[in-house]
Amino acid sequence: MGYGGVDELELRDVPEPVAGAGEIKVRLAASSVNPIDAKLRSGAMRQWSPLDLPAILGRDASGEVVAVGAGSSAFRVGAQVLGLVHRAYAEYVVDKEDAWAERPASLDPVDAGALPLVALTGIQLIEEAVRPRPGEVVLVTGALGSVGRAAMFAARASGAEVVAGVRRRQKEEASKLNVDVVALDDDAELERLPRVDAIADTIGGQTIQKLLSKVKPGGTIGSVLGEPPGARERGLMVRAQSSHPDSRRLAALAQAVAVGKLTIPIAKRLPLAQIREAHTLVERGAGGKVVVQIR
């Protein structure tokens, strides 16, 4: 495997990993493809996150614990888990025990592979970057995306009032979320939008630039795409957020999905042998998570 298009992806036999101290080994049921995987594969992230090629991609994992390393006590062999890990396009994954959380019995093990990265990114964007107080108004951009849905869930749980920022063609679907909705690609509608206390940004680009004037003086911009230019110059608090493993939060999010309080739509389920097709779907915009079934 080298940097490039989906043709660089191939299945290989590699040595089976061994759980070290503080780690657990999991036989995977599923992973999923995230946009960051495609960017890493293409070389677009080479400057910031270079790969030691050939590399195994994949951050999401769901499966069964098959071995426990020395000093690891959080899980027993046979436990059903999901985690935010590395090298997850594989039959077996080894990672630190704090990267994993127990999977609720009612949550399908394959569908659980769609959750860790997007769910943790959304909740950490709210709780660590935006930090809303009860009653504050938070605009979530890309609200119907997987990260956006998790961010809205977390913002509402904090007591904030949420405005879902979507495209015009998505307004009808967004209206089912029981929050206020604004079309981010409708300048007239944006002009009528009252100022908000904070923005949880998941899309960046020109959209966030148009929205900076809609944040109250001293308000907050939290972003998963780095600091938007000009935000600090407007006197706004800006926090860029990078996702990281968090067993406690992941367990709570998995439970919320299991009981129907949080929905992360799945667009397609494909076997690992079709990983090239899975990457292609994500790059074209799948309209939901693309899950990779390992077994």
N, C-alpha and C positions, 0 to 999 in steps of 0.2 A: 504493500500500500504506500502510495505517495500522495502529496497534495494534488487536488484536482477534482474532477467531476465524479459522479456516482460510479463510474466504471473502475475507480480506484478501490472500491469496496469489494472485498472478497472473503470467503470463509476459509479459515485455516485451522489446522490442529496445532494447539500450543500446550505446553506443560500445564497440568492442573494446579491451580494455586493452593497454597497451604496457609492455614490460619496461624498467624503469629501472636505474640503477646497482646492482649487487649482487643483481639480481632475475632470476628466470626466468619465462617464460610457458609455460603448460601447457594443451594441449587435453584436456579432461577426458573420461574414460570413465565415471566415477561419482563420486558423493558419498554422503552418508547423512544421515539425520535423527537428531539427538541431542535429549534432553530440553531442553537449554539453548536449542536453536533455537525450540522451542515456547514457552518462557518469554519469550524475547526478542520473539517475534511478538505474544504476548498482552499485553505490557506489564508482566508480573510482575517483570521485571528492570530496569524503566525507571529506578529510583532509582540503581542501581549501574552499569548499562550501557545508557545511553540510545542509541537508534538515530537516525541522521540519515535520516529517511524521505523518499522511498521507499528501502528498503535491500535489499541482496542478502544473504540469510542463508547459512549453511553453513560448517562448519569442516573437514570431511573432503574430501580430494581424491585422485584417482588418475587418471593419464593420461600423455601423451607430451609431452616438452619440444619446443616449436616455435620458441622464440626465447630468446636469452640476452642479458641486459643487460651494459653495460660493467662490467668488473672482476669479472664472475662466471665462475668457472672450475670449479665443482664438477660441472657437468653439461654435456653436449653436446646439441645438437639431435638429436632421435630417442631420447634416453634415456627409459626407462620409470620413472616415479616415483610416489610417494604422499607426501602431506604434510598437516600441520596448518596450515591457512591461514585466510583470511577470504574471504567472498563466493564460496563454492564451489557454490552452485546456479546454475551458469553453464556455457556452452560453453568459455570460456577463463578462466583464473585466473592472476594475476600475484602473486607473493609473494617474499620474501627467500629466497635459495638455502638458507639454513640451516633453513628450514621444511620442506625436502623430503628424501627419502631414496630410494635406488634400490629399485625393486620387483623382487624375485626373479622370474626367468623362469617359475618353476612356480606362482607366485601369480596367480590369475585377476585381470585388471585391474579388473573390476567389483567383485568381492568385496573387493579391496584398499581400495575406497572406504569400507568399514565400519570400518577399523582405527584411523586415526591418533589421534583424540581419546580413545577409550576405552582403547586400549592404552597411550598415553603417560600418561594420568591414573592408571592402575593401577600402572605401574612407578614413576612419580614419587611416588605416595602411599607406596610402600614405601621406596624408596631415599632420598627427601628428607625425608619426614615421620616415618615409623615408625623407619627406620634399625635394623632388628633385627640382633643379633649371632647367629652360628651357635649353634644349640641352643635359642635362645629360642622361646617359644610365642607365636604371633601369631594372633589371632582376626580373620578377615576377614568383615565383615558384608555381606550381599547377595552372597554368594560365587558364585552362579550368574548374576549379571548380568555384562555385558560388562566393566565396570571391575573388578568383583570377581574375575573369572577372570584378568585380567591381573595384579591384585594378588597373587593366590595364586601365579601363575607366578613373579613376581619374588621373593616371600617365600621360596619353596622354593629358588630359585636362590641366595639369600643364605645358605642353610644353616639357616634357621629351620624350626621345626615349625609346621604350619598347621592351624588348626581352621576349617572352613567353616561360617559361620553362615547358615542358610537358614530358610524356612518349613517347617512340618511336612509339607505336601504335596510338598515338594521333596526330602525326605530320600533317597528311593530314587534319584533322579537324581544327587544329590550324592554318594552312596556310590560312584559310578563314578569319582570323582576321586582315589581312593586317599589320602584324608586323613580325619582325624577330623571328624565332622559333629555340629552341635548345632542343634536347632530353636529359633530365637529367639522364636517365639510360643508356646512351651510353658514356662510358669513353673517347673513341677516339674523339667523337664530343665535349665533354666538354674540352678536351685538346686544341682544335682549337678555343674555344671561347675567344675572346679578353676580357681583363679586363673591368669590368663595374664600374660605379660610386656607385651603390647601389643595394641591393637586397631587394625586398619585399617578405618575406617568409611566405607561408601559409601551408607548409608541414613538416618542421623540420627534425628531425632524421639524418640519415647518409647523406642524400642528401645535407643539408645545410653545413654539415662538409666538404664535397667534394668541395663545392663552395666558401669557405672562401678565398682560395688562388686566386680566380678570381675577387676579389674586389680590386680596386685600393687602395694604401696606403692612409689612412685618409678617406676612403669611409664609407658608412653607411649600416648597417643591420637593417631593421625593421622587426619585427616578431610578429605574433599573437600567438606564441607558447612559449613565454619566450625567454630569452637570450641564443643563441647558445654557448656552451662551447668553449673557445679558441678565440672567436671573438675579445674581448677587448685586449687580449694579442697580437694580430696582429696589434694593433693600430687602430682598426675600431671603429666608433661610433655605438653604439648598443642601440636601443630603442625597448622595448617590448610594445605591444599595446593591450589594452583591449577595447572592444566596449562599447559604452555608448549612451544613447538616445541623439538625436540631430534633433529637428524638422525641422530646416532650411535645413540641408543636406538631410534628408530623403525626404522632399518635392521635392528637385531638382532631386534626384535619381529616385523617382517615376515618375516624368515627363520625365526623360530620357528613362525609360522603356516604358512609354506610347507612345512615338514618335519613338521608335525603335532604339535609339542611344545606349542603353544598353540592353543586353539580359541575363536573368537568366533562364536557361532551367528548365522546370518542368518535372520530370520523371513520377509522379503519383499523382492522386487526389483521396483521400479516405475519406469516412465519419468518423466522430469522433468515431463511434462504432467500427471501425477497427483500432484503435490506436495501438494495438499490432502489426498488420501487418505493419503499417507505420514505427514503430520503427525497426522492423526486416529488412525492406528494406533499411533503412538508415545505419544500422550496416553492412549490406552486401555490401554496395556501390551501391546506386540507379542510379548513373550517372546523377543526377539532383535533384532538390528539390522535396520533398514529401509533398504535401499540404494536410492539414486536413480540410475538409469541415464541418463547424459547422451547417449550415442551407442552 
